Amino acid sequence: MSPVWLLPVVTLIVASSSGGVLAQAIGPVSPSHALLTITFSIFLVSVGLSLALMILTIYLYRMILYRPPQDISSPFLGSTSAGDIVYAVCICIVFIMWSLATMWLVFALLSLQSVVRKTRFPFRICFWGMIFPNGVHANLTITLYRVLDVRFFRVWGAVYAVLTFAVWSIVFGQP
């Protein structure tokens, strides 16, 4: 057993955070829909956290029973500026990962365009696999706007979230 067992549960927690972002946008237009979105997001995060705590309990039990790995000390723990250094490094890593995800997104869209142009392929259940990573990418872009305060991320995140919702609607409407 490893923490990898938490990956299926993470989808519930990520979906609930997306619901929080969506509720903020819906709030001025329709407070009742925003309340419904928040309620559903709270349900998702409570189920996700409950399952995560169950899995973490089992993992902790395994660590106690079979002993954890040896302690690894870090020279950064004593430094008072370690938090700022880690924060700056994390921002750089997140931006690099966002750039890589955007590059792969462009490659995927170009590949999809060439396939759709040549043939018409039928709907399959695996199309749902397109929705989750695109939603996470849109959420990450909006979060980058909040952290870096760069207007491009706000606009692109909003546009991409709407496009992801449109793709979700199309896939949801398939028989």
N, C-alpha and C positions, 0 to 999 in steps of 0.2 A: 504494500500500500504506500502511496506517495501523495503529495498535494495535488497531483494531476487529477485526482478524483474530484477535485473541486471545479474543474472546468465546465462540466454540464450545468452546474448550479450558477455559475457566473452569468449565464445568459439571462436569468431572471433578474439579477441585480442590475445588469447593464440596461435591460429593457425598462426597468423602473426609473433609472436615471434619465433615460430618454423621455420618459413620460413627464418627468419634472420639467425638463426643458420645453416640451410641447405645451404643458399646462401654462407656463409663463407666457407663451405666445398666444394661446387661446383665451386667456383670462380677460383681456379687454373686450374681446368680441362676444364671447359667450361664457359667462361665469359658471353656468350650470355644467357645461361640457368640461370646463377646466376642473371643476370639483369632481366630476366623474373620472377624469383622467388622473387626478391626484389620488383619488380613492383606489383606483385600479393599480396605480404605481405603488401605493402603500401595501396593497395586498401582495403584489409581486415581490417587493423587497422583503416583506415579512416571511413569505414562503421561502425565498432564496436564502435569507439569513438563517432561518430555522434549519433548512437542509445543510447549509454550510457549517453551522455549529454542530450538527450531528456528525458530519464527516470529520470535522476538526477534533471532536471528542474521541472518535475512534482512532484518529491519527495520533493524538496526544497519548492515548492509552498504549498504542504501539511503541511510541517513543519512550514512555516510562518503562514498559515491559522489556524492551530490547535495547535500551539506552540510546541517547542521541549521539550524533557524531562529536568528536572532540571539539572543544572551543577553538574558535579562530579569532585571535585578537587583531584589531586594526589600529594603525598608528593615528587615524583620523579621529578616534573617539575622544581624545583629550583636547583637541583643538576647539576653540570657541567659534571659529568661523567655519567649522565643518559643515554646518547646516546650509550656509550660503553657498559654499563650494558645491555641495551635493545638489542643491537647487539649480544652480547654473548648469552643472553637468547634465542634470535631468532634463532641463529645458532644451539643451543642445541635442540630446539623444531623442527626445520627443519630436523635435523639428526634423531631424534626420529620418526618423521612422515615418513621420507624416509625409515627407518628401518621397520616400521609397513607396509608401502605399499609394500616393498619387501617381507615381510613375507606373506602377503595376495596374492601377485603374485605367490609365490611358492605354496601356498595352491590351488590357482586357476589352475595352470598348472598341479598339481597332480590330481585334480578332473577332469580336461579336459582329461588327459591321460587315466584315468580309464574309463571314459564314451566312449571315442573314441575306446578303446580296446574292449569293450563289444558290442557296437552297432555302426552302421553308421547312423548319424542323418542328416537330410536334411538342406540345407542352409535356413536361415531365415533372415529377415531384421534386427533383433536385433543383428546380428553379428557385425554390425557397432558400437555397443556399446563397443566392445572390443578395438577399435582403439584409441579413444580420451584419455581414462585414461592411456593407455600404452604410447602414445606420450607425455603426460604431465610428466609421470614418467621418460621417457628418457631425456626430456628437464631439469627436476629437477636434474637428475644425472649429466648432463653436467654442469649445473649451480653450483652444489656442487663442482665439480672439479675447476671451476674458483674461487670460494670463498675460499675453503680449500687448493687448490693446492696439492691434493692427486691424484697420477697417476691412481689408481684403478678406481676412479670415471670417469676419462677421457676415459679409455678403456671400462669399462662397459657401460657408456653412449653411446659411439659410436656403440658398438655391439648391444645394446638394441634398439637404433634408427634404425639401419639397419634391425633388426628382426621385429620391428614394421612396418617399410616400407614394408617388405616382406608380413606380415599379411595383411596390407592394400591392397597390390597388389593382393593377393589371393582373398580377399573379393570383391575388385573392379571388378575382372574378372569373378565373379559368375553371372550366368544369372538371 
